Amino acid sequence: RDRVTTVSMERGKGGRIASSIQRIQDGEDAGTLPVALPSIPQLTVNLATARAIGFSPGWQVLTDAILLHEEAPATGPRWSLAGVAREALSTNLDLKAADQAVRTGAQDTRINRAALLPQVQAEATGTMIREATAAKSLGQRAEREGAAQVVFSQSLYDDQNWAGYRIAQNGERVRLADRQRTRLDVVLRATTAYLNVLRSRAIARVEREDLALTRSNLDVAQLKERVAAAGLSDVYRWQAALAQSRRRVLDADARSQVAALELNSSLNRPLEEAFQAEDASIGDPALLVSDPRLLAYLGNPATFALFRDFSAREGVSASPEIQALEAQIAS
C-alpha cells in the first residue's frame, strides 16, 4: 500500500518531493539521495566584443540578454556643469547673432551722433589756359586761376537730430538687454540639458537594474514551477512584469539619447558626438547654493523669507526684459 501511494504521488505534480520524503521515512540516508538542480538557459552578450567586431545587437537582444561590458569606453570631450555653461557662451549661434546686432546698433548710434558734431566743408576750383591754346585763340592770354573755400558749421540745437540720436541710444540699450537675455537663456538651456543627461542616464541605469532583478525573479519562479514548489501563477506574473520592465528600459534609453542630442545642439556641436558627463552635486563650487553664506538663509522659514524677498528685488532690478521695455518706452 505504501508503494502504491508513492507511485501515485510521483505521477502527480509533487511526486518528486513526495518520493524523497517516502524514501527518507523508509530509513534511507537523506545525504545519499540524488539531487537535480534544473537550470534555465540565458543568453549572454559581451558588448565589448560586439563593438570590436562592429556588431550591433537588436533591441530584443539588448533587453532579453545579460549584457557584459555594457558601458562603452569613455570618449569625446569631458563636460562639467560649469564647463557646459562656458562652452555654450562661446559657441552658441543665437548669442553670436545677438553680439552682431549690438555691433550694428553701435554703428547706427555713431551715424546719428555725427549730425550733432561740427561740420567742415572744403571746396577748391581752378582754371588753367595753356600758352599754346591761348596763341590760337585770337589774343587770349595764358593764365592760371584758382580758388579755395573752407566752411565750418556747428548746429547749436536741432530737435530732429537730437531726437534721432536719443532714439538710437535707446535702441542700443534694447539690443544690449536682448543680448543679456539671450546669454541667460543660452546658459539656462545648456545647463538644463546637461542635468537632463545626468538624470536620464541615472534613470536608465536604475531601469536596467530593475530589469535584471525581474528576470532573476522570473527564473526563480520557473524553477519553482519545474520542481513543483509553486504554480504557474508566479511565472505568468513575472513574465508580465518583465515585459513592462523591458518597455521602461527602452523608454529610458530613448530619453537618454534625446537628452544627449539636445545638449550637443545647445553647444553647437555634432549631434551624434559622444561625450563624458561629470556628476553634479549641490556642493559644486560653481553653484550659488554651495556658498555657506547662502545656506545659512535656507535653514528656517524666517531667514528664507528674507532671502526670497532679496532675490525678488534683485531679479526685478537685473531683469533684461524689464530693461528692454524701459528703453523702448523712452525711445
HELIX and SHEET records of a PDB file:
HELIX    1   1 ASP A    2  ARG A   11  1                                  10    
HELIX    2   2 GLY A   15  GLN A   25  1                                  11    
HELIX    3   3 ALA A   30  THR A   32  5                                   3    
HELIX    4   4 LEU A   47  ALA A   52  1                                   6    
HELIX    5   5 TRP A   59  ASP A   64  1                                   6    
HELIX    6   6 LEU A   81  THR A   91  1                                  11    
HELIX    7   7 LEU A   93  ALA A  114  1                                  22    
HELIX    8   8 GLU A  131  ALA A  135  1                                   5    
HELIX    9   9 ASP A  159  ARG A  226  1                                  68    
HELIX   10  10 LEU A  232  SER A  266  1                                  35    
HELIX   11  11 LEU A  288  SER A  290  5                                   3    
HELIX   12  12 PRO A  292  LEU A  295  1                                   4    
HELIX   13  13 ALA A  296  LEU A  298  5                                   3    
HELIX   14  14 PRO A  301  ALA A  318  1                                  18    
HELIX   15  15 PRO A  320  ALA A  330  1                                  11    
SHEET    1   A 2 THR A  44  ASN A  46  0                                        
SHEET    2   A 2 ILE A  66  LEU A  68  1                                        
SHEET    1   B 2 ARG A  78  TRP A  79  0                                        
SHEET    2   B 2 GLN A 276  ALA A 277  1                                        
SHEET    1   C 2 GLN A 119  ILE A 129  0                                        
SHEET    2   C 2 GLU A 143  SER A 153 -1                                        
END                                                                             
